Amino acid sequence: MSLNLQINKLLKKFETGNKLDSYKELKRIFKKNKQNNLLRYNLAVIQQKLNLNEEARFNYNYLIKTENSLKAMINLYNIDIIEAKYKEALDTINKILKIEQIDSVLKDKAFVFYKLNKIKESKEICIFYLKKNNNDLVSLNIIGQCLFHEVKYDEAIKIFEKILEIDSKNLSALNSLGRTYHEKRESVKAEKYYLRALEINNLSFYVLNNIAGFYREELNYNKAINYYEHALSVNPNNAYIYNN
């Protein structure tokens, strides 16, 4: 069997079968074919999916160094975002944009600006895309996050509700409505939106982290601990969860 066929078979097995066994087999093949960058990239993607972020980071950096791989750069900054390393993510995003202007990367830059409290810069990017399409869900969501950051809760709620009018199962909007109503101390509404979000995806790190924080502040510590532990099973390298 050719190497490419072996890789494809293992990738399919990873998605449908035993993920850890597939990873171990792919890693064994990689040890014999370390010069194969496509194999290295696929290995890194699987490592990222298994939350083996340091191993994935090593392989992505290798691919960036040896072939300036845009795909590796994008996946690398996504790891940084998950680990709240926003300055590092911004550096990688800027490197990508010097090579190619990619809409999704520019919108990720707006999100990172928001996380770095550069609200004006974040809004400018979002407004640019909303002028092209006033139903751009990614840009609307980031604008809503910026309004939340500015303590303009009622304006933020209107944005998140508009998103749900377009996409009733939008996880980010449901999560954000939960967070916003929690800040307004409307606990019943906050819990309702968090639980709706969990019904859609009970493996979302952000939803799990936020609903855990909600229950912690509501003094329901047992539920908070359960959700924090669930969040750790999804993202075991996040220091904030351990701190909480």
VEXMARTI-199725 format. One record per residue (C-alpha): residue in three letters; z, y, x. Coordinates in pm, 1 decimal, m for minus. Each point is the difference from the previous one (the first is absolute). Example, Ala and Ser with C-alpha at 12.3 -4.5 7.8 and 13.67 -1.06 7.14 Angstrom:
BEGIN
pt zaro = ALA	Z = 780.0	Y = m450.0	X = 1230.0
pt zaro = SER	Z = m66.0	Y = 344.0	X = 137.0
END
This chain:
BEGIN
pt zaro = MET	Z = 0.0	Y = 0.0	X = 0.0
pt zaro = SER	Z = m92.8	Y = 344.2	X = 136.2
pt zaro = LEU	Z = 270.6	Y = 254.5	X = 80.6
pt zaro = ASN	Z = m109.8	Y = 233.0	X = m282.5
pt zaro = LEU	Z = 17.1	Y = m282.0	X = m253.4
pt zaro = GLN	Z = 347.8	Y = m93.2	X = 124.0
pt zaro = ILE	Z = 115.9	Y = 360.7	X = m35.3
pt zaro = ASN	Z = m143.1	Y = 37.2	X = m349.9
pt zaro = LYS	Z = 156.5	Y = m327.5	X = m110.2
pt zaro = LEU	Z = 341.7	Y = 107.5	X = 128.3
pt zaro = LEU	Z = m28.0	Y = 345.9	X = m157.5
pt zaro = LYS	Z = m78.2	Y = m162.5	X = m334.4
pt zaro = LYS	Z = 291.4	Y = m239.7	X = 46.9
pt zaro = PHE	Z = 226.8	Y = 294.5	X = 80.0
pt zaro = GLU	Z = m87.5	Y = 170.4	X = m328.3
pt zaro = THR	Z = 28.8	Y = m312.8	X = m215.7
pt zaro = GLY	Z = 232.8	Y = m239.2	X = 180.1
pt zaro = ASN	Z = 278.7	Y = m15.4	X = 256.8
pt zaro = LYS	Z = m6.0	Y = 340.0	X = 169.1
pt zaro = LEU	Z = 228.6	Y = m84.9	X = 291.7
pt zaro = ASP	Z = m186.9	Y = m320.2	X = 91.2
pt zaro = SER	Z = m332.4	Y = 186.8	X = m17.4
pt zaro = TYR	Z = 137.1	Y = 270.7	X = 227.0
pt zaro = LYS	Z = 130.0	Y = m249.6	X = 255.7
pt zaro = GLU	Z = m337.7	Y = m175.9	X = 7.9
pt zaro = LEU	Z = m189.0	Y = 328.7	X = 37.5
pt zaro = LYS	Z = 234.4	Y = 101.4	X = 281.3
pt zaro = ARG	Z = m62.8	Y = m333.3	X = 174.3
pt zaro = ILE	Z = m376.5	Y = 57.7	X = m18.3
pt zaro = PHE	Z = 43.9	Y = 356.0	X = 123.5
pt zaro = LYS	Z = 180.4	Y = m116.2	X = 316.5
pt zaro = LYS	Z = m321.3	Y = m178.8	X = 98.7
pt zaro = ASN	Z = m227.0	Y = 290.5	X = m99.2
pt zaro = LYS	Z = 180.5	Y = 318.5	X = 98.7
pt zaro = GLN	Z = m323.5	Y = 182.1	X = 78.9
pt zaro = ASN	Z = m117.9	Y = m32.5	X = m360.1
pt zaro = ASN	Z = 86.4	Y = 339.0	X = m151.3
pt zaro = LEU	Z = m96.6	Y = m99.4	X = m352.7
pt zaro = LEU	Z = 248.6	Y = m284.6	X = 19.4
pt zaro = ARG	Z = 261.5	Y = 238.2	X = 142.1
pt zaro = TYR	Z = m59.6	Y = 242.4	X = m288.3
pt zaro = ASN	Z = 38.1	Y = m271.6	X = m264.0
pt zaro = LEU	Z = 315.1	Y = m122.1	X = 172.4
pt zaro = ALA	Z = 141.7	Y = 354.2	X = m8.5
pt zaro = VAL	Z = m81.1	Y = 37.3	X = m370.6
pt zaro = ILE	Z = 189.7	Y = m320.6	X = m76.5
pt zaro = GLN	Z = 290.9	Y = 111.9	X = 219.9
pt zaro = GLN	Z = 10.6	Y = 324.7	X = m196.4
pt zaro = LYS	Z = 3.1	Y = m190.0	X = m331.5
pt zaro = LEU	Z = 287.5	Y = m213.4	X = 131.0
pt zaro = ASN	Z = 191.7	Y = 316.7	X = 103.5
pt zaro = LEU	Z = m32.0	Y = m99.5	X = 367.4
pt zaro = ASN	Z = m70.6	Y = 363.3	X = 69.0
pt zaro = GLU	Z = 69.9	Y = 9.2	X = 372.7
pt zaro = GLU	Z = m243.6	Y = m285.3	X = 64.6
pt zaro = ALA	Z = m258.7	Y = 163.3	X = m226.4
pt zaro = ARG	Z = 55.5	Y = 335.8	X = 169.5
pt zaro = PHE	Z = m60.3	Y = m154.3	X = 344.1
pt zaro = ASN	Z = m331.8	Y = m150.9	X = m109.5
pt zaro = TYR	Z = m118.0	Y = 313.2	X = m178.6
pt zaro = ASN	Z = 78.9	Y = 211.3	X = 306.8
pt zaro = TYR	Z = m195.0	Y = m246.2	X = 214.9
pt zaro = LEU	Z = m303.1	Y = 32.5	X = m230.6
pt zaro = ILE	Z = 28.7	Y = 378.8	X = m1.7
pt zaro = LYS	Z = 16.7	Y = 8.3	X = 378.1
pt zaro = THR	Z = m286.6	Y = m243.1	X = 60.1
pt zaro = GLU	Z = m245.7	Y = 92.3	X = m276.4
pt zaro = ASN	Z = 140.2	Y = 307.7	X = m177.7
pt zaro = SER	Z = 17.7	Y = m202.4	X = m322.2
pt zaro = LEU	Z = 29.3	Y = 222.6	X = m308.1
pt zaro = LYS	Z = 119.4	Y = m291.4	X = m214.6
pt zaro = ALA	Z = 280.3	Y = m66.2	X = 248.4
pt zaro = MET	Z = 94.4	Y = 369.9	X = m0.7
pt zaro = ILE	Z = 17.6	Y = 7.9	X = m380.3
pt zaro = ASN	Z = 218.0	Y = m310.7	X = m15.1
pt zaro = LEU	Z = 218.7	Y = 133.5	X = 281.0
pt zaro = TYR	Z = 78.4	Y = 327.0	X = m174.1
pt zaro = ASN	Z = 74.0	Y = m190.0	X = m320.7
pt zaro = ILE	Z = 267.9	Y = m192.7	X = 189.1
pt zaro = ASP	Z = 140.0	Y = 331.5	X = 123.8
pt zaro = ILE	Z = 9.4	Y = 136.7	X = m355.6
pt zaro = ILE	Z = 185.7	Y = m307.6	X = m125.7
pt zaro = GLU	Z = 248.6	Y = 36.2	X = 286.9
pt zaro = ALA	Z = 33.9	Y = 376.1	X = m68.8
pt zaro = LYS	Z = m147.4	Y = 91.0	X = 340.6
pt zaro = TYR	Z = m194.3	Y = 287.9	X = m147.0
pt zaro = LYS	Z = m66.5	Y = 197.6	X = 319.3
pt zaro = GLU	Z = m152.5	Y = m307.3	X = 163.4
pt zaro = ALA	Z = m205.1	Y = m63.6	X = m314.7
pt zaro = LEU	Z = m127.6	Y = 358.4	X = 4.6
pt zaro = ASP	Z = m105.4	Y = m30.2	X = 365.2
pt zaro = THR	Z = m206.5	Y = m310.1	X = m77.7
pt zaro = ILE	Z = m149.1	Y = 156.5	X = m313.5
pt zaro = ASN	Z = m111.9	Y = 303.5	X = 201.1
pt zaro = LYS	Z = m164.9	Y = m227.3	X = 257.1
pt zaro = ILE	Z = m194.5	Y = m173.9	X = m277.4
pt zaro = LEU	Z = m112.2	Y = 327.8	X = m157.0
pt zaro = LYS	Z = m136.4	Y = 121.5	X = 334.0
pt zaro = ILE	Z = m226.1	Y = m305.2	X = m2.7
pt zaro = GLU	Z = m88.8	Y = m8.6	X = m370.4
pt zaro = GLN	Z = 95.3	Y = 191.7	X = m314.3
pt zaro = ILE	Z = 121.3	Y = m270.4	X = m239.8
pt zaro = ASP	Z = 121.1	Y = 107.9	X = m345.3
pt zaro = SER	Z = 273.6	Y = m262.8	X = m27.7
pt zaro = VAL	Z = 134.3	Y = 93.5	X = 343.9
pt zaro = LEU	Z = 2.2	Y = 370.8	X = m90.8
pt zaro = LYS	Z = 198.9	Y = m79.3	X = m313.2
pt zaro = ASP	Z = 241.3	Y = m205.3	X = 210.8
pt zaro = LYS	Z = 32.7	Y = 307.6	X = 220.5
pt zaro = ALA	Z = 103.3	Y = 198.4	X = m307.7
pt zaro = PHE	Z = 265.7	Y = m263.0	X = m74.2
pt zaro = VAL	Z = 130.0	Y = 10.3	X = 357.1
pt zaro = PHE	Z = 10.4	Y = 381.3	X = m12.2
pt zaro = TYR	Z = 212.6	Y = m30.4	X = m314.5
pt zaro = LYS	Z = 236.0	Y = m240.4	X = 178.9
pt zaro = LEU	Z = 23.5	Y = 243.0	X = 292.8
pt zaro = ASN	Z = 87.5	Y = 283.0	X = m243.5
pt zaro = LYS	Z = m330.1	Y = 175.2	X = 68.3
pt zaro = ILE	Z = m45.6	Y = 63.3	X = m369.5
pt zaro = LYS	Z = m258.6	Y = 277.4	X = 23.6
pt zaro = GLU	Z = m229.4	Y = m206.4	X = 222.8
pt zaro = SER	Z = 42.1	Y = m304.3	X = m223.8
pt zaro = LYS	Z = m89.5	Y = 194.8	X = m313.1
pt zaro = GLU	Z = m306.7	Y = 155.1	X = 162.5
pt zaro = ILE	Z = m155.0	Y = m341.0	X = 64.1
pt zaro = CYS	Z = 80.4	Y = m121.0	X = m352.4
pt zaro = ILE	Z = m139.9	Y = 313.5	X = m164.9
pt zaro = PHE	Z = m322.7	Y = m46.4	X = 198.2
pt zaro = TYR	Z = m45.9	Y = m346.9	X = m153.3
pt zaro = LEU	Z = 114.9	Y = 101.4	X = m348.7
pt zaro = LYS	Z = m271.1	Y = 266.2	X = m7.0
pt zaro = LYS	Z = m248.4	Y = m284.1	X = 46.4
pt zaro = ASN	Z = 171.9	Y = m225.9	X = m253.5
pt zaro = ASN	Z = 293.4	Y = 124.9	X = m206.2
pt zaro = ASN	Z = 91.8	Y = m361.9	X = m79.7
pt zaro = ASP	Z = 40.6	Y = m102.0	X = 364.4
pt zaro = LEU	Z = 314.3	Y = m212.2	X = m36.3
pt zaro = VAL	Z = 97.8	Y = 1.0	X = 367.6
pt zaro = SER	Z = m15.5	Y = 379.8	X = 23.0
pt zaro = LEU	Z = 179.4	Y = 45.8	X = m332.4
pt zaro = ASN	Z = 277.2	Y = m231.3	X = 116.4
pt zaro = ILE	Z = 51.7	Y = 188.3	X = 325.7
pt zaro = ILE	Z = m0.5	Y = 335.7	X = m183.0
pt zaro = GLY	Z = 267.3	Y = m143.9	X = m228.8
pt zaro = GLN	Z = 204.4	Y = m109.2	X = 302.3
pt zaro = CYS	Z = m28.5	Y = 349.3	X = 147.2
pt zaro = LEU	Z = 119.8	Y = 157.0	X = m328.0
pt zaro = PHE	Z = 291.7	Y = m244.8	X = 0.3
pt zaro = HIS	Z = 82.6	Y = 108.2	X = 354.5
pt zaro = GLU	Z = m5.8	Y = 364.0	X = m115.1
pt zaro = VAL	Z = 248.4	Y = m90.3	X = m279.0
pt zaro = LYS	Z = m262.9	Y = 82.9	X = m263.4
pt zaro = TYR	Z = 90.0	Y = m309.3	X = m197.8
pt zaro = ASP	Z = m157.7	Y = 89.6	X = m333.9
pt zaro = GLU	Z = m331.3	Y = 83.5	X = 168.5
pt zaro = ALA	Z = 16.8	Y = m324.7	X = 195.9
pt zaro = ILE	Z = 63.1	Y = m199.2	X = m320.1
pt zaro = LYS	Z = m312.3	Y = 151.6	X = m158.9
pt zaro = ILE	Z = m207.6	Y = m112.6	X = 300.0
pt zaro = PHE	Z = 139.1	Y = m354.9	X = m5.1
pt zaro = GLU	Z = m50.7	Y = m23.3	X = m377.5
pt zaro = LYS	Z = m361.1	Y = 112.7	X = 45.2
pt zaro = ILE	Z = m46.8	Y = m284.7	X = 248.1
pt zaro = LEU	Z = 134.4	Y = m248.6	X = m255.8
pt zaro = GLU	Z = m244.4	Y = 135.4	X = m259.3
pt zaro = ILE	Z = m278.3	Y = m100.1	X = 239.9
pt zaro = ASP	Z = 164.1	Y = m321.8	X = 123.2
pt zaro = SER	Z = 289.7	Y = m126.0	X = m212.8
pt zaro = LYS	Z = 103.6	Y = m252.7	X = 267.3
pt zaro = ASN	Z = m0.5	Y = 240.0	X = 294.5
pt zaro = LEU	Z = 291.8	Y = m125.6	X = 207.7
pt zaro = SER	Z = 45.7	Y = 317.6	X = 200.7
pt zaro = ALA	Z = 17.1	Y = 222.6	X = m309.5
pt zaro = LEU	Z = 251.2	Y = m229.9	X = m173.5
pt zaro = ASN	Z = 214.6	Y = m12.2	X = 313.4
pt zaro = SER	Z = m20.1	Y = 377.9	X = 39.5
pt zaro = LEU	Z = 94.3	Y = 61.7	X = m362.9
pt zaro = GLY	Z = 303.7	Y = m219.6	X = 51.7
pt zaro = ARG	Z = 97.6	Y = 197.5	X = 307.2
pt zaro = THR	Z = m62.9	Y = 338.1	X = m165.5
pt zaro = TYR	Z = 198.5	Y = m79.1	X = m313.9
pt zaro = HIS	Z = 278.9	Y = m131.1	X = 220.8
pt zaro = GLU	Z = 14.6	Y = 334.9	X = 178.6
pt zaro = LYS	Z = 13.4	Y = 169.1	X = m342.8
pt zaro = ARG	Z = 294.0	Y = m232.1	X = m77.5
pt zaro = GLU	Z = m185.9	Y = m157.0	X = m290.6
pt zaro = SER	Z = 109.2	Y = m350.0	X = 93.7
pt zaro = VAL	Z = m131.7	Y = m188.5	X = m304.0
pt zaro = LYS	Z = m353.3	Y = 130.2	X = 52.4
pt zaro = ALA	Z = 22.2	Y = m56.7	X = 375.9
pt zaro = GLU	Z = 98.6	Y = m365.8	X = m42.2
pt zaro = LYS	Z = m272.9	Y = m52.2	X = m260.8
pt zaro = TYR	Z = m275.3	Y = 113.3	X = 237.5
pt zaro = TYR	Z = 139.2	Y = m195.8	X = 296.5
pt zaro = LEU	Z = 12.2	Y = m318.9	X = m206.6
pt zaro = ARG	Z = m354.7	Y = 58.4	X = m126.9
pt zaro = ALA	Z = m111.8	Y = 33.5	X = 361.9
pt zaro = LEU	Z = 176.6	Y = m323.9	X = 96.8
pt zaro = GLU	Z = m170.0	Y = m183.3	X = m286.9
pt zaro = ILE	Z = m332.0	Y = 90.4	X = 159.1
pt zaro = ASN	Z = 97.8	Y = m81.7	X = 357.7
pt zaro = ASN	Z = 343.2	Y = m136.4	X = 90.8
pt zaro = LEU	Z = m96.8	Y = m15.5	X = 368.7
pt zaro = SER	Z = m57.1	Y = 374.3	X = 46.9
pt zaro = PHE	Z = 227.5	Y = 115.9	X = 279.3
pt zaro = TYR	Z = 6.8	Y = 358.9	X = m127.2
pt zaro = VAL	Z = 90.6	Y = m95.2	X = m357.0
pt zaro = LEU	Z = 267.4	Y = m244.9	X = 117.6
pt zaro = ASN	Z = 151.0	Y = 256.3	X = 236.9
pt zaro = ASN	Z = 4.4	Y = 271.6	X = m265.6
pt zaro = ILE	Z = 145.3	Y = m212.9	X = m279.7
pt zaro = ALA	Z = 266.6	Y = m121.7	X = 243.2
pt zaro = GLY	Z = 84.6	Y = 363.1	X = 76.8
pt zaro = PHE	Z = 9.8	Y = 73.3	X = m371.7
pt zaro = TYR	Z = 252.5	Y = m276.3	X = m66.9
pt zaro = ARG	Z = 204.6	Y = 98.6	X = 304.8
pt zaro = GLU	Z = 34.9	Y = 356.3	X = m128.7
pt zaro = GLU	Z = 77.7	Y = m134.1	X = m345.8
pt zaro = LEU	Z = 283.4	Y = m196.8	X = 169.9
pt zaro = ASN	Z = m152.8	Y = m334.2	X = m96.5
pt zaro = TYR	Z = 44.0	Y = m139.5	X = 348.8
pt zaro = ASN	Z = m79.0	Y = m364.4	X = m69.9
pt zaro = LYS	Z = m343.8	Y = 86.8	X = m136.8
pt zaro = ALA	Z = m53.9	Y = 244.3	X = 286.4
pt zaro = ILE	Z = 77.1	Y = m266.2	X = 261.0
pt zaro = ASN	Z = m228.2	Y = m252.3	X = m170.5
pt zaro = TYR	Z = m292.7	Y = 241.5	X = 2.1
pt zaro = TYR	Z = 64.4	Y = 110.8	X = 360.1
pt zaro = GLU	Z = 0.5	Y = m364.3	X = 108.5
pt zaro = HIS	Z = m322.0	Y = m55.7	X = m193.1
pt zaro = ALA	Z = m149.6	Y = 305.6	X = 172.3
pt zaro = LEU	Z = 101.9	Y = m144.4	X = 338.6
pt zaro = SER	Z = m181.6	Y = m322.7	X = m80.0
pt zaro = VAL	Z = m314.2	Y = 210.8	X = m47.1
pt zaro = ASN	Z = 54.2	Y = 234.7	X = 294.8
pt zaro = PRO	Z = 257.2	Y = m151.1	X = 240.0
pt zaro = ASN	Z = m49.7	Y = 260.9	X = 273.5
pt zaro = ASN	Z = 104.1	Y = 306.1	X = m198.3
pt zaro = ALA	Z = 310.4	Y = 164.5	X = 144.9
pt zaro = TYR	Z = 57.4	Y = 215.6	X = m308.8
pt zaro = ILE	Z = 65.3	Y = m303.5	X = m218.2
pt zaro = TYR	Z = 254.6	Y = m138.9	X = 246.5
pt zaro = ASN	Z = 168.2	Y = 338.7	X = 3.5
pt zaro = ASN	Z = 14.0	Y = 8.6	X = m379.9
END
